Structure formats: C-alpha cells, structure tokens
Amino acid sequence: MIVDYLKLFFTFAKIGMFTIGGGYAMIPLIEREIVNKRWMSKEEFMEMFALTQSLPGVFAVNISIFVGYKLYKVGGSLVCALATILPSFVIMMLIAMFFSRFQDNEIMIRIFNGIRPAVVALILFPCISAVRALKLKYVQLLAPAIATVLIWQFGLSPVYIVLAGIVGGMVYTLWLKQKLIDKQV
C-alpha cells in the first residue's frame, strides 16, 4: 500500500514540479500520466476534467484529488493533493526568497520572457484537445474567440464576459424551454 501511495505521490509531484504555466498547462501532462498508467480511460479523464472546471479551486489539484480518491479513497486524495501543491509551494518560496536579488538581472528577464510563448502553447494544447474531444462545431467557438479578443485587445474585464455568458445562457435556456412548450402544444 505504501508503494502505491509513493507512486501516486511521485507522479503528481512530477506533474507539479515540471509544469510551467498553471493549471491548463498541466492538463496534457496529467492526462498522459493518468491514461498511460491506466488509472483512468481518456473518456473518464475528459469527463473528470469537465467536472473539475465547474468546481471551486485549482482544477489541477481537483483532478489529483479525484484520481487519488478513485484509486485509494481519502488517503489517495490527500497524497495526490499534497504532491500536486508541494512543488509549486517550494518553488514559490525559493523565488520569493531570492527574487529581489535577480529581479533586475537581464539574463533572468530574458529567461522569463522566453518562457512566455511556451506557456501560451502549453495552455492552448489542452484547449484544442478539449474542443476535439467534445466535437464542437466552429460556430460554437465563436463566443470564446470574441471574448478572448475583447479581453486581450480592448481590455474588457472578464467579469463582464462572465456576466454576458450568464445572461446569454439564461436567454437561450428560456428560448429553448419556450420552443419545447410550443412543440408540445
């Protein structure tokens, strides 16, 4: 049992340690590790990914908790959550301790600027994978594309985008509900 917990811990610690760019950048690595180790099928992973996006908190940690629970109940959840969080915590503490010494260092500035395009690619990949797995049509991608442009180019607050999405979803649901009622009559 301890060997199983260690395997879980090292798998999720590796994910937490070697992923730059936050939660979305972790998704391909988490998926590969979980599916290759046969802890979940690709379909189960995509369902769990969709579910964890609707939960509060960091979804990479939520995913690790779900995997740990599926395999070893509460103990597995705790091990996976700790393993996912610990590397980031240690790295952030080290950066905080030494940042003032290196914040004006030209080499460090170049390193961080060089990492940015890689982070964008790491975030874009799971988005494309999710679109393919959900078999979305191009017209369904129009709203997220418009929202992205409004935030990126025009500086619109994401709060307004979320509010517009809520209103749009409510209007669509009421319209669809009315259409179903009209069909029954």
C-alpha positions in Angstrom: 0.0 0.0 0.0 2.8 2.4 0.8 4.4 1.7 -2.5 1.1 2.6 -4.2 1.0 5.9 -2.3 4.6 6.7 -3.2 3.8 6.0 -6.8 0.9 8.4 -6.6 2.9 11.0 -4.8 5.9 10.9 -7.2 3.6 11.0 -10.2 1.7 14.1 -9.1 4.9 15.7 -7.6 6.5 15.4 -11.1 3.4 17.0 -12.7 3.5 19.8 -10.1 7.2 20.3 -10.5 7.7 20.3 -14.2 4.7 22.2 -15.4 5.1 25.9 -16.0 2.0 28.0 -16.7 -0.5 26.9 -14.2 -3.5 24.5 -14.3 -4.3 24.5 -18.0 -0.6 23.8 -18.9 -0.7 20.8 -16.5 -3.6 19.1 -18.3 -1.7 17.3 -21.1 0.9 16.0 -18.6 -1.8 14.9 -16.1 -3.8 13.2 -18.9 -0.8 11.4 -20.3 0.3 10.1 -16.8 -3.2 9.1 -15.7 -4.1 7.4 -19.0 -0.7 5.7 -19.5 -0.8 4.3 -16.0 -4.3 3.0 -16.8 -5.7 4.8 -13.7 -8.5 6.2 -16.0 -9.5 5.9 -19.6 -9.3 9.0 -21.9 -13.1 9.3 -21.8 -13.1 9.2 -18.0 -10.4 11.8 -17.8 -12.3 14.2 -20.2 -15.5 13.8 -18.0 -13.5 14.4 -14.9 -11.8 17.4 -16.5 -15.2 18.9 -17.4 -16.4 18.3 -13.8 -13.3 19.8 -12.1 -13.7 23.0 -14.2 -17.1 23.6 -12.5 -15.7 23.2 -9.0 -14.1 26.0 -7.0 -10.4 25.9 -6.6 -7.4 25.0 -8.7 -8.6 22.3 -11.1 -5.2 20.6 -11.3 -5.5 19.9 -7.6 -9.1 18.9 -8.0 -8.1 16.4 -10.7 -5.4 15.0 -8.5 -8.0 14.7 -5.6 -10.4 12.8 -7.9 -7.7 10.4 -9.2 -6.5 9.8 -5.7 -10.0 9.1 -4.4 -10.8 6.8 -7.3 -7.8 4.7 -6.6 -7.3 4.8 -2.8 -10.2 6.8 -1.3 -9.4 9.6 1.2 -5.8 8.6 1.7 -5.2 8.7 -2.0 -6.8 12.1 -2.3 -4.6 13.6 0.4 -1.4 12.2 -1.1 -2.3 13.4 -4.6 -3.3 16.9 -3.4 -0.2 17.3 -1.3 2.0 16.1 -4.1 0.5 18.5 -6.6 0.7 21.5 -4.3 4.1 20.9 -2.7 6.4 21.5 -5.6 4.8 24.8 -6.5 4.8 25.9 -2.9 8.5 25.2 -2.5 9.4 26.8 -5.9 7.4 30.0 -5.0 9.1 30.2 -1.6 12.5 29.9 -3.2 11.6 32.6 -5.8 10.3 34.9 -3.0 13.4 34.4 -1.0 15.8 35.3 -3.9 13.7 37.4 -6.2 14.9 40.8 -5.0 18.5 39.8 -5.9 17.6 38.8 -9.5 14.6 41.0 -10.5 16.8 43.4 -12.4 19.1 40.8 -13.8 19.0 40.9 -17.6 19.5 37.2 -18.0 16.6 36.4 -15.7 14.4 38.9 -17.6 15.2 37.1 -20.9 14.6 33.7 -19.4 11.1 34.7 -18.2 10.3 36.4 -21.5 11.5 33.3 -23.3 9.2 31.1 -21.2 6.0 33.1 -22.1 5.5 31.6 -25.6 5.9 28.1 -24.3 3.4 28.8 -21.6 0.9 30.0 -24.2 1.4 26.8 -26.2 1.0 24.7 -23.1 -2.3 26.4 -22.3 -3.5 26.2 -26.0 -2.9 22.5 -26.3 -5.5 21.3 -23.7 -8.0 23.8 -25.2 -7.6 22.2 -28.6 -7.8 18.7 -27.1 -11.0 19.6 -25.3 -12.5 21.0 -28.5 -11.7 17.8 -30.3 -12.9 15.6 -27.5 -16.2 17.5 -27.2 -16.6 17.5 -31.0 -17.5 21.2 -31.0 -18.6 22.9 -34.2 -16.8 26.1 -35.4 -19.8 28.2 -34.7 -19.6 27.1 -31.0 -16.1 28.5 -30.8 -17.2 32.0 -31.9 -18.2 33.2 -28.5 -15.0 32.2 -26.8 -13.0 33.7 -29.7 -14.9 37.0 -29.4 -14.5 37.0 -25.6 -10.7 36.5 -26.0 -10.4 39.4 -28.4 -12.5 41.7 -26.2 -10.3 40.9 -23.2 -6.9 40.9 -25.0 -7.3 43.7 -27.4 -9.8 46.0 -25.8 -9.0 45.4 -22.1 -12.6 44.4 -21.2 -12.9 42.9 -17.8 -13.5 39.2 -17.7 -16.3 39.9 -15.2 -18.4 41.4 -18.0 -17.7 38.4 -20.2 -18.9 36.0 -17.5 -22.0 38.2 -16.8 -22.8 38.3 -20.5 -22.4 34.5 -20.7 -24.8 34.1 -17.8 -27.4 36.3 -19.4 -26.9 34.7 -22.8 -27.3 31.2 -21.2 -30.4 32.2 -19.4 -31.9 33.8 -22.5 -31.0 30.7 -24.6 -32.5 28.4 -22.0 -35.7 30.3 -21.7 -36.0 30.5 -25.5 -35.3 26.7 -25.8 -37.8 26.0 -23.0 -40.5 28.1 -24.8 -39.7 26.3 -28.0 -40.2 22.9 -26.3 -43.5 24.1 -24.8 -44.7 25.3 -28.2 -43.8 22.0 -29.7 -45.9 20.1 -27.1 -49.0 22.2 -27.8 
